[in-house]
């Protein structure tokens, strides 16, 4: 079984700052990490590889320094890593990114048919959740988004059954291979890197592909040229001015604590009390 996992190197969101004058993200000096949601996808791919055999290839698009995240993925147990890096990719939005990654995956598929493509549900820097479905559309793959568990995989019948989290419940879906799966957070825990895999990751020569190497023929679909999205402004939310209200619960029973909390809530939001009264009366 041949599995491809798309990952992204992103700034550590806990240390991102916004420039007070230009309102742009200040990336200088901010450490980078593997997008946390992609780690759930990587672990799921590794679990399937361990169970059914095959290979796991991680692929990313980014500057040369993105090889750090690829080597970390190799240390976790991935078999191969591919870096798409080219000045033509600079400034890509989700449309151009999905195009570049789909071209890279197509080249991998030409070497050996790809059974499953994994991605995280979204990235912490963009939060659009568009790249995974974009890749599926470009490669004509069945897409299973927001997957929380893989129930079964039948390689002979070329079928996979998953549980997908949806509004109001969970959907159980079955589809054929090849397919693309975006994994939800909290579905698993990334394994510890073994010493052997860490040494292998340090020694491995990564595959670094330019746009031409990836098979891109129309450069107008790459980078800023192929990105219709325009970011007008980036800003940090204004800090809240109101302070938390402290409720003295000394000597109160649990039921009295609940009543005090509800009463405080209604005092701060009188319109909520009226809305609940109207709802209860059926108005």
N, C-alpha and C positions, 0 to 999 in steps of 0.2 A: 504494500500500500504506500502510495506517495502522497505525503501531506505537505502543504505549504502554509506557513504562518506569517502574516503581515504584521510587523511591529513598527513602532515609531519612537524615535528618541525625542523627548519633550523636556522643556524646562521644569524644574521642580516647582510645582505650583505654590508650595508653602513659602517660597522665597522670591516670587515674582513681584516686581514693583512697576508702577505706572509713572512715567515721567510727568511731573506736575505742570509743565508748560506745553509739551507736544502731545500729551495724552496718548503716547505710544508705550508698548511694553518694553521695559529695560531688560535686555537679555544678558548684557555684559556682567560677567562675574556670577551668573546664576548657574548652579550645577544642573546637569542634565541626567535624566533617568529614563528607563524604559517605561512607556506609557503603562500605568498600573493595570488598566483593563486588558492590555495585550498579554499580560502574564497569565491570566486565566485561560486565554486562548492557547498559549504555549503549553501550559500544563495539561490541558485536555488533549492536545495533539500528542504530547509525549506519552500520555496514558494509553492512547489508542495504538501508538507505535509499539509500546511495550507489550500490549496484549495481542495485537494482530501481526506484528512485524512490519518492516518497511523502513522508510526514512522520513525525517522531518527536516524541512528546509525553511529557514527564516529569511525573509526579504524585507528590506526597508529602502526608502528613498530619502536622501538627505545629503548633507555635506560630508566630506571625508571623515570628520570627527564622529560621525554616526557609527563608525566601526566599533566604538566602545560598547554600544548596546548589543551589537551583533555578537561580539565576543562573550558578553555576559550570557546571551541566549545559548551559545555553544557550551558555556560552562554548566548551564542547567541541563544539558543533554541533547540539544539539537545536533543533527548530523552535518548540516551544511549551512552556510550563510552567504547571502548575496546582497551587495550594496549597489543601489542605483544612484550614481552621483555624476552630475554633469551641470555645467552652468546653465544649460537650457531648462533645467528643472527648477531653477530658483524662482521663488515667488508663486509657486503653484497653489491654487485653491483646491477644494475637494474634487472638482471636475477634472482638473489637470493631474492631480495626484492619482485618482483612480485610473486614469488613462495610462500613466507611466507604470504603475504597478501591474496593471493588466497586461501590458506589453512584456514586462519582465516575467510574469507567470506564464505567459504564452510561450516564451523561449524555454522555460523550464519544462513545460508540457511537451514541447517538441523533443526534448531529450528523454522524457519518461512521462506517460500520461498522469495527470494530477487527479487524485480521487477526491480530496477535500481541501478547501481553502479555509483557514481560520483567521478571524480578526477579533479584536476586542469590540465591545458594543459601540465605543466612541473613544475619542482622545480627550485628555484633560485640558489641552490648550485650545482646541477648536470646539469641542462639544457638539458637533453637528451630526454624528452618526451616519454620515453620507458616503464615506469612502467604501465601506464594505459592500453595501447594496450597489454602489456604482461599479465596483469590480465585477460583481455577479451579473449585472446587466451587460457589461462590455464582453464578458466571456461566455454569456448565455448559460449561466449556472443556476440551478435551483438555489434559492436563498432562504435560509432559516435564521431569522434575527431574534435577538434577545433570548437565546437558548440558555436554560438553567441546568439541563441534564440530558445526556445522551442515553436513551433507554436501551437501544440495541443497534447493532451494525451487522448486516449480512453481506459479506463480500461476494458470495456466490450469486445471490439474487441481486446484488448491487443496490441495496436498500438500506436506509437509515431511519430510525425513529427517535424523535427528540421531544422533550417537553419545553414549550416556549411560554414565557411569562407574558400575559396580555392583560388589558384592563378588565377587571372583574373576575379573573381566574387564570387557569393554566390551560394551554392548548397542547394536545398530543398530535404531532404531525409526522407523517411518513413520506419520504420522497426518495427518488433515485439518485445514484451517484453519476457524475460528479456534482458536488454542491458546495455552497459557501455558507459558513456558520459564523455568526457573531455571538460571542459568549458574554453572559452577564457577569457582574461582579459577585464575589462570594460563592461561586460555584465550586471552587476547589482552593487549594493552597499550593503555591509554587514550591517544588521540592528544593532541598538543599543541594548545592553544587558539590559534586564529589571532587576529590583531589585530582584524580585522573582526568576528569573532564575539564577542570580548570587549567591543567597543564596543556591539554589538547587545544583548548580555546586560545591559549597564548601562542602556541606553535602554528596553528592553522593559518594558511594563506587564504584570505577572503576573496571571493569572486567580486570584483569591482567592475561594474558595467556602465559604460557611457550610454547616452541615448541611442547611439548607433548600434552599440553592442546588444542593447535590449530589443532591437528591431524596430525602433521608431523611425518611420519614414516621413511623417508630417510633423515638422517641428513647430508648426503653428498651434498644435494642440498641447504643447508643453509650456511650463512656466507661466510667466505673466501673459504671454500671448494667448495661451489657451485657458486663461482664468477670467471669466466674466464677473466674478465676485469682487466688489470694491469695498474695503473696510473704511468707512468714513471717520470713525472715531473709536478709540478704546479708552475706557474710563473706569476708575474704581468707584464702587458704591459709596455714597455718603454715610459716614458713621451715624448711628442712631443717637439722638440727643436724650430721649427719655430713659430713665433709669428703671431697673427692675424694682418692683414693689415687694417689700418684705412682709410676710404674714407671720405674726406671732402665734405659734401653734403649741406653746407650752401648756401642758395640762389638758389638751383637747383629745377627744376620741377620734379614731379614723373617720367616722361619718361626719363629725364636726369639722375636721380639717377639710374634707371635700366641700362641705357647705360654705366654709370660709373662702375657699379658692374660687368657687362659682360666684359667690357674692362679689368678690373683688373683680372678677372678670366682667360681670355685668355693670359694675360701677364705672369701669374704664371704657366699656363699650355699650352704652345704653341702647343703641340701635339694634344690637344683637339680641337683647332681651325682647324688644318689640317684635323682631322678626320671628323669634321662637314662639312667642305668644300667637302671632298670626298663623304660623305653620300648625301649631297644635289645635287651633280653632278651625282649621281648614279654609281659612280665608285666602 
